[in-house]
Amino acid sequence: MFNHIFTRLVIFICVLCVKPRIRYNYQLCTLMTMDQFGNGQAVQHSVIGRNADWHMVNLIEHFQSVNAWQGTKVIMVHKDLNEIDDLKRMFPDARILFCHFHVIKWLRGAIRNDKRYGTYPINVLKQMDFCVANMVYSKATCGRIQKFGLSW
């Protein structure tokens, strides 16, 4: 059903695992793909018992058995995924990247709770948040460089 997206070169796979809820201790793992034309869609949903290596290996083996995955260049994961080594082993030519929303969230927390260098004053923290948001959500690279240059 979803195999028509794999007639073109698949360059991107996004692996999302939703945290299990208290009532149901199962985790939904979704694989989404994107081709070189920017067309993307979910290609596989799996309910797994918990976030474990053998669950991820089974999930990826099933994905690889029914899809042409050899052209995959990038795999994006969120920060809570523990099976990154399995993905590296099963997709040897692909780069593993973290979702930038999770990286920004982690960066803000690291800046605010820095034990090594101390905490910055509140006005500096606000400027850092503003600078990070401008760099991430800027429409063009030149806009980011101009805004960053004006700040310093």
BALOBA-1460 file (C-alpha; in Angstrom, 3 decimals):
// residues 152
<rec num="1" residu="m" x="0.000" y="0.000" z="0.000"/>
<rec num="2" residu="f" x="2.724" y="2.508" z="0.965"/>
<rec num="3" residu="n" x="5.377" y="1.127" z="-1.374"/>
<rec num="4" residu="h" x="4.745" y="3.675" z="-4.153"/>
<rec num="5" residu="i" x="6.854" y="6.217" z="-2.267"/>
<rec num="6" residu="f" x="9.818" y="3.873" z="-2.535"/>
<rec num="7" residu="t" x="9.805" y="3.911" z="-6.333"/>
<rec num="8" residu="r" x="11.928" y="7.054" z="-5.956"/>
<rec num="9" residu="l" x="15.095" y="7.465" z="-3.924"/>
<rec num="10" residu="v" x="14.312" y="7.562" z="-0.210"/>
<rec num="11" residu="i" x="16.653" y="9.982" z="1.489"/>
<rec num="12" residu="f" x="15.081" y="10.502" z="4.903"/>
<rec num="13" residu="i" x="13.538" y="8.299" z="7.590"/>
<rec num="14" residu="c" x="12.096" y="9.694" z="10.800"/>
<rec num="15" residu="v" x="11.765" y="7.282" z="13.732"/>
<rec num="16" residu="l" x="9.258" y="8.404" z="16.354"/>
<rec num="17" residu="c" x="8.437" y="6.430" z="19.475"/>
<rec num="18" residu="v" x="5.631" y="7.709" z="21.675"/>
<rec num="19" residu="k" x="6.191" y="7.202" z="25.391"/>
<rec num="20" residu="p" x="3.962" y="4.501" z="26.902"/>
<rec num="21" residu="r" x="0.967" y="5.671" z="28.871"/>
<rec num="22" residu="i" x="0.201" y="4.554" z="32.419"/>
<rec num="23" residu="r" x="-2.959" y="2.619" z="31.509"/>
<rec num="24" residu="y" x="-1.530" y="0.850" z="28.462"/>
<rec num="25" residu="n" x="2.134" y="-0.020" z="28.727"/>
<rec num="26" residu="y" x="2.695" y="-0.172" z="24.970"/>
<rec num="27" residu="q" x="4.678" y="2.168" z="22.830"/>
<rec num="28" residu="l" x="3.754" y="3.262" z="19.298"/>
<rec num="29" residu="c" x="6.730" y="3.490" z="16.972"/>
<rec num="30" residu="t" x="6.217" y="5.198" z="13.611"/>
<rec num="31" residu="l" x="8.555" y="5.263" z="10.623"/>
<rec num="32" residu="m" x="8.046" y="8.181" z="8.258"/>
<rec num="33" residu="t" x="9.922" y="8.657" z="4.988"/>
<rec num="34" residu="m" x="10.666" y="11.481" z="2.580"/>
<rec num="35" residu="d" x="11.992" y="11.255" z="-0.982"/>
<rec num="36" residu="q" x="14.186" y="13.681" z="-2.925"/>
<rec num="37" residu="f" x="11.117" y="15.650" z="-4.054"/>
<rec num="38" residu="g" x="9.966" y="16.388" z="-0.499"/>
<rec num="39" residu="n" x="7.072" y="13.919" z="-0.589"/>
<rec num="40" residu="g" x="6.674" y="12.122" z="2.702"/>
<rec num="41" residu="q" x="4.302" y="9.873" z="4.592"/>
<rec num="42" residu="a" x="4.130" y="7.329" z="7.373"/>
<rec num="43" residu="v" x="5.079" y="3.896" z="6.069"/>
<rec num="44" residu="q" x="4.958" y="1.715" z="9.154"/>
<rec num="45" residu="h" x="3.332" y="1.750" z="12.574"/>
<rec num="46" residu="s" x="4.354" y="-0.780" z="15.200"/>
<rec num="47" residu="v" x="3.159" y="-1.282" z="18.738"/>
<rec num="48" residu="i" x="6.039" y="-2.473" z="20.868"/>
<rec num="49" residu="g" x="6.098" y="-3.626" z="24.459"/>
<rec num="50" residu="r" x="8.889" y="-1.318" z="25.523"/>
<rec num="51" residu="n" x="11.813" y="0.583" z="24.085"/>
<rec num="52" residu="a" x="14.333" y="-2.266" z="23.788"/>
<rec num="53" residu="d" x="17.030" y="-3.266" z="21.316"/>
<rec num="54" residu="w" x="15.334" y="-6.410" z="20.053"/>
<rec num="55" residu="h" x="12.042" y="-4.564" z="19.457"/>
<rec num="56" residu="m" x="13.836" y="-1.974" z="17.339"/>
<rec num="57" residu="v" x="15.783" y="-4.660" z="15.445"/>
<rec num="58" residu="n" x="12.535" y="-6.498" z="14.621"/>
<rec num="59" residu="l" x="10.888" y="-3.248" z="13.570"/>
<rec num="60" residu="i" x="13.756" y="-2.289" z="11.236"/>
<rec num="61" residu="e" x="14.098" y="-5.822" z="9.823"/>
<rec num="62" residu="h" x="10.416" y="-5.777" z="8.893"/>
<rec num="63" residu="f" x="10.799" y="-2.331" z="7.323"/>
<rec num="64" residu="q" x="13.838" y="-3.451" z="5.320"/>
<rec num="65" residu="s" x="12.136" y="-6.651" z="4.139"/>
<rec num="66" residu="v" x="9.276" y="-4.804" z="2.418"/>
<rec num="67" residu="n" x="10.935" y="-1.524" z="1.331"/>
<rec num="68" residu="a" x="13.870" y="-0.413" z="-0.803"/>
<rec num="69" residu="w" x="15.894" y="1.289" z="1.933"/>
<rec num="70" residu="q" x="19.422" y="1.270" z="0.444"/>
<rec num="71" residu="g" x="19.254" y="4.915" z="-0.699"/>
<rec num="72" residu="t" x="18.514" y="6.232" z="2.784"/>
<rec num="73" residu="k" x="20.873" y="9.086" z="3.644"/>
<rec num="74" residu="v" x="19.429" y="10.551" z="6.867"/>
<rec num="75" residu="i" x="17.586" y="9.097" z="9.860"/>
<rec num="76" residu="m" x="16.095" y="11.536" z="12.340"/>
<rec num="77" residu="v" x="15.349" y="10.407" z="15.889"/>
<rec num="78" residu="h" x="14.165" y="12.104" z="19.026"/>
<rec num="79" residu="k" x="16.338" y="12.442" z="22.106"/>
<rec num="80" residu="d" x="14.675" y="9.627" z="24.068"/>
<rec num="81" residu="l" x="15.441" y="6.885" z="21.555"/>
<rec num="82" residu="n" x="18.000" y="4.518" z="23.082"/>
<rec num="83" residu="e" x="18.569" y="2.228" z="20.097"/>
<rec num="84" residu="i" x="20.704" y="4.560" z="17.992"/>
<rec num="85" residu="d" x="23.504" y="1.966" z="17.781"/>
<rec num="86" residu="d" x="21.055" y="-0.515" z="16.232"/>
<rec num="87" residu="l" x="20.024" y="2.053" z="13.640"/>
<rec num="88" residu="k" x="23.679" y="2.782" z="12.824"/>
<rec num="89" residu="r" x="24.352" y="-0.919" z="12.376"/>
<rec num="90" residu="m" x="21.273" y="-1.580" z="10.225"/>
<rec num="91" residu="f" x="21.632" y="1.585" z="8.081"/>
<rec num="92" residu="p" x="25.424" y="1.814" z="7.645"/>
<rec num="93" residu="d" x="25.400" y="4.586" z="5.001"/>
<rec num="94" residu="a" x="22.899" y="6.877" z="6.737"/>
<rec num="95" residu="r" x="23.605" y="9.768" z="9.105"/>
<rec num="96" residu="i" x="21.697" y="9.714" z="12.398"/>
<rec num="97" residu="l" x="20.448" y="13.168" z="13.436"/>
<rec num="98" residu="f" x="18.491" y="14.367" z="16.444"/>
<rec num="99" residu="c" x="15.277" y="16.332" z="15.961"/>
<rec num="100" residu="h" x="16.130" y="20.036" z="16.202"/>
<rec num="101" residu="f" x="13.159" y="20.762" z="18.479"/>
<rec num="102" residu="h" x="14.562" y="18.333" z="21.051"/>
<rec num="103" residu="v" x="18.058" y="19.761" z="20.653"/>
<rec num="104" residu="i" x="16.770" y="23.303" z="21.261"/>
<rec num="105" residu="k" x="14.842" y="22.144" z="24.324"/>
<rec num="106" residu="w" x="17.946" y="20.416" z="25.688"/>
<rec num="107" residu="l" x="20.126" y="23.458" z="24.937"/>
<rec num="108" residu="r" x="17.793" y="25.775" z="26.833"/>
<rec num="109" residu="g" x="17.821" y="23.440" z="29.819"/>
<rec num="110" residu="a" x="21.603" y="23.103" z="29.699"/>
<rec num="111" residu="i" x="22.068" y="26.876" z="29.626"/>
<rec num="112" residu="r" x="19.681" y="27.440" z="32.519"/>
<rec num="113" residu="n" x="21.006" y="24.640" z="34.738"/>
<rec num="114" residu="d" x="24.736" y="24.747" z="34.113"/>
<rec num="115" residu="k" x="26.541" y="23.307" z="37.153"/>
<rec num="116" residu="r" x="30.042" y="23.803" z="35.773"/>
<rec num="117" residu="y" x="29.990" y="27.484" z="34.882"/>
<rec num="118" residu="g" x="27.119" y="28.699" z="37.026"/>
<rec num="119" residu="t" x="23.822" y="30.228" z="36.034"/>
<rec num="120" residu="y" x="23.584" y="33.307" z="33.852"/>
<rec num="121" residu="p" x="21.571" y="36.396" z="34.858"/>
<rec num="122" residu="i" x="17.947" y="36.396" z="33.695"/>
<rec num="123" residu="n" x="18.474" y="39.096" z="31.054"/>
<rec num="124" residu="v" x="21.301" y="37.075" z="29.461"/>
<rec num="125" residu="l" x="19.119" y="33.936" z="29.455"/>
<rec num="126" residu="k" x="16.328" y="35.824" z="27.667"/>
<rec num="127" residu="q" x="18.801" y="37.082" z="25.054"/>
<rec num="128" residu="m" x="20.137" y="33.544" z="24.523"/>
<rec num="129" residu="d" x="16.595" y="32.187" z="24.040"/>
<rec num="130" residu="f" x="15.839" y="34.999" z="21.594"/>
<rec num="131" residu="c" x="19.071" y="34.380" z="19.670"/>
<rec num="132" residu="v" x="18.480" y="30.613" z="19.417"/>
<rec num="133" residu="a" x="14.882" y="31.157" z="18.259"/>
<rec num="134" residu="n" x="16.012" y="33.661" z="15.619"/>
<rec num="135" residu="m" x="18.706" y="31.329" z="14.300"/>
<rec num="136" residu="v" x="16.365" y="28.340" z="14.099"/>
<rec num="137" residu="y" x="13.262" y="30.012" z="12.697"/>
<rec num="138" residu="s" x="14.932" y="32.466" z="10.320"/>
<rec num="139" residu="k" x="13.773" y="32.060" z="6.716"/>
<rec num="140" residu="a" x="17.213" y="32.389" z="5.114"/>
<rec num="141" residu="t" x="20.831" y="31.922" z="6.107"/>
<rec num="142" residu="c" x="21.686" y="35.557" z="5.391"/>
<rec num="143" residu="g" x="18.915" y="36.629" z="7.776"/>
<rec num="144" residu="r" x="20.424" y="34.519" z="10.532"/>
<rec num="145" residu="i" x="23.880" y="35.943" z="9.988"/>
<rec num="146" residu="q" x="22.597" y="39.539" z="9.934"/>
<rec num="147" residu="k" x="20.566" y="39.083" z="13.134"/>
<rec num="148" residu="f" x="23.456" y="37.340" z="14.835"/>
<rec num="149" residu="g" x="25.888" y="40.088" z="13.756"/>
<rec num="150" residu="l" x="23.593" y="42.834" z="15.053"/>
<rec num="151" residu="s" x="23.333" y="41.133" z="18.443"/>
<rec num="152" residu="w" x="27.076" y="41.269" z="18.996"/>
